[in-house]
């Protein structure tokens, strides 16, 4: 029995990428079927390149009728710069025509049409095509998920999204305690930065963008949770992700582009990197779990360590210690000048710095000046 073309059935003798438009039209209307390897009469003629239409990941599908005007050239230049710097693209690609480059990177089909990956990675407004291409960040009071204090939405291309999210976290949401061990300035993110960045990259690269939900990062007093839609499917599981395992990227093109740009170093090791870097930073192992058709990662925020020899300082005191490091000494009047505080406040702050063992008070008649406290000063005191 031969097939016949109808409103819901189309027959094609061979595969062409432009037929993805037909599939998209079926998906957006009442459905339908596209048969490859049949001529107009319905006779079977076979197909030579069957793999051309098989095994495509979601991000390899084209978005019809979108021109290169939708692409942010600045984002593409940044990608090329990084990829060349990591020797994952040849140096001469910088002068290559963007259409040829995108085709070489499989970001367009043979007809030059853009893939979903191209628009997500480098689009000027990806949310025009994919409403879920948003990264939400929120700060909540105590452990109450209904007590939202502040929040931000990070939109735009996903290639630059990891850096934008990290900048927001470091400037607004997470603590980077500044202290001094002697005159050495100590400043580290409360969650090891490499672990946090890897978690953000993992969420962006592997999420299910066909979902209507956004990536959600919630900061509570004692924990940080990161959730993205996209359930783990066989042969992977939460347990196998913590071990050496094969790579099964949900979005293979997106993963390849982040690899070329040096954001990820190896496939299939993201979860292990998150765990190892967190533990190496002195924190408890983060918790992964299946949650609401996705994966939720929980970092426990560090609590104050009374045995830490690092001395925490406020902004005024930081300026004073930095001044001593550069100029060798400081006095009360100079402290007032560089911090804008009163003499009384300067006297109190300088006393605290002396009591903390960071500065030592030196007398010259009625004049007092302050220099760095060194191990030699400790020996003299003994």
Secondary structure, DSSP 4 states (H G I P E B T S, - for coil): ------SSEEEESS--GGGHHHHHHHHHTT--EEEESB-TTS-B---S-GGGGSS--GGGSB-TT--GGGB-HHHHHHHHHHHHHTTSS-GGGGGS-HHHHHHHTTSB-TT-PBBHHHHHHHBS-GGGT-TT--EEEEEESTT-TT-EEEEEEE-S-HHHHHHHHHHHIIIIIS---EEEETTEEEE--SS-HHHHHHHHHHHHHHS-TTSS--EEEEE-SSEEEEEEE----TT--HHHHTSS-----SSHHHHHHHHHTTS-SSTT-HHHHHHHHHHHTT-PPPEEEEETTEEEEEEEPPPP-TT---EE--HHHHHHHHHHHHHS-B-HHHHHHHH---HHHHHHHHHHHHHTTSEEEEEETTEEEEEE--HHHHHHH-
